[in-house]
Amino acid sequence: MADDRMRPPAGAAEHGADDALNHQIVALSNKLSLTVARRALAQDGLTLREWRIMLALFIYGPSIARRVSELALLDPAHVSRTVRQLEQRGLVAFRPNERDRRQIIIVLSAAGEKLARQVLPRAMAVGSAFREIYSDAEYATLIGLLSRANAFADRLLQSDETPPPEAGQG
């Protein structure tokens, strides 16, 4: 049964291996990404990394690589390689940063913007399909809980210590 794959093995909690939250989130993230890749990106030959970079540029506009990395939630090394691939395909271009000559600004080309406009509705349809399995109240609760978990993860990443979770926050 599919649900059995999502449960930790018997005795895992006793040995400190109960990582159900991490497993569930990673599994869902991977499945959402795979669904978007298959249903929204494949027909245009885009990878998920390419799409995340294009989407960041489409929504937030031209930016330096470090900012694109933050917006797309990608490692800077992956951004650099992927941006070069997008440039070779004519989907992005580079321009100098007038404020800091050491940096270059990445911009979507006209072809990149056109492709982003084509792909965006298909990618959003995947999210909408998942949204429809919840009532409005359930969805609001889910987003609230995930937002709180992300904020806590941000605090963990910014600190050398492991702060205790703030119990009962709502």
C-alpha positions in Angstrom: 0.0 0.0 0.0 1.3 3.5 -0.9 0.7 4.8 2.7 3.1 2.1 4.1 6.0 3.6 2.1 5.4 6.9 3.9 5.7 5.5 7.4 9.0 5.1 9.1 10.0 1.5 9.7 8.9 -0.2 13.0 11.2 0.9 15.8 12.6 3.9 14.0 11.4 6.4 16.6 13.1 4.4 19.4 16.4 4.8 17.6 16.0 8.5 16.8 15.2 7.9 13.2 11.6 9.1 13.2 11.8 11.8 10.6 8.2 11.6 9.3 7.9 15.4 8.7 11.0 15.7 6.7 10.1 12.5 4.7 6.6 13.7 3.9 7.7 17.2 2.9 10.5 15.9 0.7 8.3 13.2 -0.9 5.6 15.8 -1.7 8.1 18.3 -3.0 9.6 15.7 -5.3 6.3 14.5 -6.5 5.0 18.1 -7.2 8.3 18.8 -9.0 8.0 15.7 -11.1 4.4 16.4 -12.0 5.3 20.0 -13.1 8.2 18.7 -15.1 6.1 16.0 -16.9 2.9 18.0 -17.4 4.1 21.6 -17.9 7.8 21.6 -18.9 8.6 18.5 -20.9 6.8 19.6 -24.1 9.0 22.7 -24.2 12.2 20.8 -23.3 12.7 22.7 -20.0 14.2 21.3 -16.9 12.8 22.1 -13.5 15.9 24.2 -12.7 15.6 26.1 -16.0 11.9 26.8 -15.2 12.6 27.9 -11.6 15.2 30.4 -12.9 12.9 31.6 -15.7 10.0 32.0 -13.4 12.1 34.0 -10.9 13.2 36.4 -13.7 9.6 36.5 -15.1 8.1 37.4 -11.8 10.8 39.6 -10.2 12.5 40.9 -13.3 16.2 41.1 -14.2 18.5 40.3 -11.4 22.0 39.2 -10.4 22.8 35.5 -10.1 22.9 35.5 -6.3 19.4 37.0 -6.1 18.1 34.5 -8.7 19.6 31.7 -6.6 17.7 33.0 -3.5 14.4 33.5 -5.5 14.6 30.1 -7.2 15.8 28.3 -4.1 18.8 26.9 -6.0 22.4 26.5 -5.2 24.5 29.3 -6.8 26.6 26.8 -8.8 23.5 25.3 -10.3 22.2 28.8 -11.2 25.4 29.6 -13.0 25.5 26.4 -15.1 21.8 26.6 -15.8 21.8 30.2 -16.8 24.6 29.5 -19.3 22.4 26.7 -20.8 19.4 29.1 -21.0 21.6 31.7 -22.7 22.7 29.1 -25.3 19.0 28.5 -26.0 18.4 32.2 -26.4 16.1 32.3 -23.4 18.1 34.7 -21.2 20.7 37.4 -21.9 23.2 39.3 -19.8 23.8 43.0 -19.3 26.3 44.8 -17.2 25.2 46.1 -13.8 25.6 49.9 -14.0 25.9 50.2 -10.2 28.5 47.5 -9.8 30.6 46.6 -12.8 31.8 43.4 -11.2 28.3 41.9 -11.6 26.1 41.0 -14.5 22.4 41.1 -14.6 20.4 38.2 -16.0 17.4 39.1 -18.1 14.8 37.0 -19.9 15.0 37.5 -23.6 11.9 38.1 -25.7 11.9 34.3 -26.5 12.3 33.5 -22.8 9.4 35.8 -21.8 7.2 34.3 -24.5 8.0 30.8 -23.3 7.4 31.7 -19.6 4.0 33.1 -20.6 3.2 29.8 -22.3 4.4 27.5 -19.6 3.1 29.4 -16.5 -0.6 28.4 -16.9 0.4 24.7 -17.3 2.6 24.9 -14.2 -0.1 26.7 -12.2 -2.7 24.1 -13.2 -0.6 21.5 -11.4 -0.8 23.6 -8.2 -4.5 24.2 -8.7 -5.1 20.4 -9.0 -3.4 19.8 -5.6 -5.3 22.8 -4.2 -8.6 21.2 -5.1 -8.1 18.2 -2.8 -8.6 20.5 0.2 -11.5 22.6 1.5 -10.8 26.3 1.7 -10.3 26.0 5.5 -8.0 23.0 5.1 -5.9 24.8 2.5 -5.6 27.9 4.6 -4.5 25.8 7.6 -2.0 23.8 5.4 -0.5 27.0 4.0 -0.3 28.6 7.5 1.4 25.5 9.0 3.9 25.3 6.1 4.6 29.1 6.4 5.3 28.7 10.1 7.6 25.7 9.4 9.5 27.7 6.7 9.9 30.6 9.1 11.3 28.3 11.7 13.6 26.7 9.2 14.8 30.2 8.2 15.7 30.9 11.9 17.5 27.6 12.2 19.5 28.4 9.1 20.5 31.8 10.4 21.7 30.5 13.8 24.4 28.2 15.0 22.1 27.0 17.8 19.0 25.0 17.6 16.2 27.2 19.0 13.3 25.4 20.7 10.1 25.6 18.7 7.7 28.1 19.9 4.9 25.8 21.2 1.3 26.6 20.5 2.0 29.4 18.0 -1.0 29.8 15.8 
